[in-house]
Amino acid sequence: MHEQIYQYLQEVAKRRDCATYAEVAQMANLDPALDIDRAKFGEILAEISTHEHQQGRPLLSAVVLYGQGEEMRPAFFRLARELGVNRGSDDLEFFIEELRRVHEYWSKAPLSE
């Protein structure tokens, strides 16, 4: 797992904040404009969220927003369905609730769990 990104996402969530896709990808020296880098970054976020799910926590990558008017990339919702977390048909509603859960959990938790 990419520890620097994992730690950063915990800090962002603890502040009840969000980060941009480009900002976080840069931490891994990845360029979101390149398909190969976007795929690699998606793998990093999926690994972090899968880990969080296995620990019984909400999907931490919910704090990573893609861009203006687009909260999450479709891969986030696919992963949430694969993990059995998103069972509904309204992705926006799921995203809002998951982001609330992430902020709620990490605002009270110690970092590096």
N, C-alpha and C positions, 0 to 999 in steps of 0.2 A: 504494500500500500504506500502511496506517496504521503509520507508523514508530514511534510511541510504544508501541503494543501489540507490534509486532514486537520491539523492543528489550527490552521487559519480559519477553516470553516467552523470549527468549534468556537473560536473567538468571535466570529461574525454572528453566529447564532446566540452566543452569550449576551451580546450587545442588542439582541433582537433586531438585527439589521440584515441586509442582503448584500451580495457582491455580484459583480457582472461576470459573465462568461469570459470575456476578453481579459479582465483583470486577473482572474484565477488561473486561466490557461497560461498567462505570461509567467506565473510562478513556476511552471513546469517547462519553461522555454518552448512553448508550443504556440503556433500561429493559427488561430481559429479560422483564418481565411483559407487555409490549406486543408483539403479533404483528409489527408493522412494524419495531420495533427488533430483535427476535429475528432477523428475516430479514436485516437489515442487518449485524448482528453475525456471523451465519453466513457472510455474504459476505466479511467481513473475515478470519475464520479460514480460510475456503477459499482466499482469495487468498494468505495467508501459507503455508499448507501446499502449495499448488500451486507457489509460488515455491521452496520448500524442495525439493520433489520434482524440479523442473527443474534444481536445483543438485546433485542426487544425494544429498540429505540426507533423513533421516526426517521425518515430518510433525510439525512443531513444535507444532501445535495439540493434540497428544496430551496436553500438560501442562495443558490447560484442562478441568477436571472440571465436569460439570453440577451435580450435587448428591448428597445422601445416597443411597447405594445405586444411583446411576445414573452410571457413569463418563463416558460420552460420549453425545452426541446422535446420533440415526440419521444425520444429515447427514455426520458424520465418517466413518462406515463406507461410506456411498454414495460419497463423494469418494475414499476409499481404493480402492474397487473401480473407479471410473472411471479413476483414475490407474494401475491395474494393480498396486497395492501389496498389497492384501488379496485374495488369491485363494482363501482358505479359507472354511469355513462357520462357524467358531467366532470370532465377533466379540470375545469376551472374551479369548481367547488372542491374537488379533491385537493388541488394544489393549495388553495387558501387554507383548508383545514390542516393539511400536512405542514405547511409553513408555520401555522399557529402552534402546532404540536412541537415542532423543532424548537421554536423560540421559547416555548414554555419549559421544555425539558432542559435545554442548555442554559437558560438564564438562571437556573437553580443548581446545575450540576458543576462539579469540579472539572477542569479541563483534562484532556488526555485520559479518558476512560477507556 
